[in-house]
Amino acid sequence: MIQSNYYNDKTVIFLDGNWVKAKEATTSVFSQTLHYGIGAFEGIRAYQTPSGISLFKAGSHFRRLLHSLEVLSIKIPYTEEELFDITQKLLQKNNLRNAYVRPLVYMNEDMRLTPARKAHVMIAAWEWGQLLGSGELNLTLSTFYRPEKKSLPITAKLIGNYTNGVLASQEARAKGFDEALMFDVQGNIAQAPGANFFLERDGELYTSSSASIMSGITRKVVMEYAKELGVKVHEQAITIDMIHNADSAFLTGTATEVVSVRSIEGEQMKLAWEDSIGSQLAEIYQHRIRNDDYHSMTIV
Ligand code: PMP
């Protein structure tokens, strides 16, 4: 009997053009990705909607994957549309409706620092709850700063970039917090390790415009929903003073969805979550991902 949070005896994954049982999939211990973290990935959520399974914002995710690969000069033989079709088949083959989809591009054997000539394309999916639970998070300010774009291309979802976030998260948990909030190199608030950050003050929202953030797809969607509500969103530098004066705050991300922050460094948010703009946006988000059919299995 297989003990895994991600697959069972029957689970099938896509690997380099083939459908392979997850339990039988293998890779070389000389893969350049294992040694240097070269490669890229995505995280996409599929939701059951009344009109079928929706792969939320699939187009944006596959475009970001292709962008990430371009940054590393890695070529794969699939277009955005083909990746979408493969993912659709993957969900069908595994009988998954509400699932997290993980496309991963990893490298062949190569010990040089130049990208290996051959890349592998793997796509797996599994049922996964909200990454950080349902919210009310207690955040701590991390001693690990987000890298800036002169050090790492942070608009790309590169495997190696994630060491930074793992260190911040690990530090936060060790201190008894739920998650970290990270600075950029200028000393302004950037984001959480795997999610974007918003704060509310006087009925308006603020989110970082720093060059050190990964400007997430959920962040963009939530900003559109805020616009629909008539709420002004400022993309600007988020100073530590703004944190002290925040009425409310929340995190956004594909795996995280939209979740509330209860406190930052022990300082409680002034508004009850139910009375915040974030709460309204979280509700709209939950409704749209499960009801909108405009994006159902079509690339948008
Ligand atoms: N920042 C980082 C570093 C992330 O890994 C993620 C998750 N992909 C996000 C932000 C949120 O991005 P998205 O809304 O596109 O999932």
Residues whose N, C-alpha, C, O or C-beta is under 5 A from the ligand:
A	BS01	PMP	A192 P193 G194 A195 N196 M214 G216 I217 T218 R219 T252 G253 T254 A255
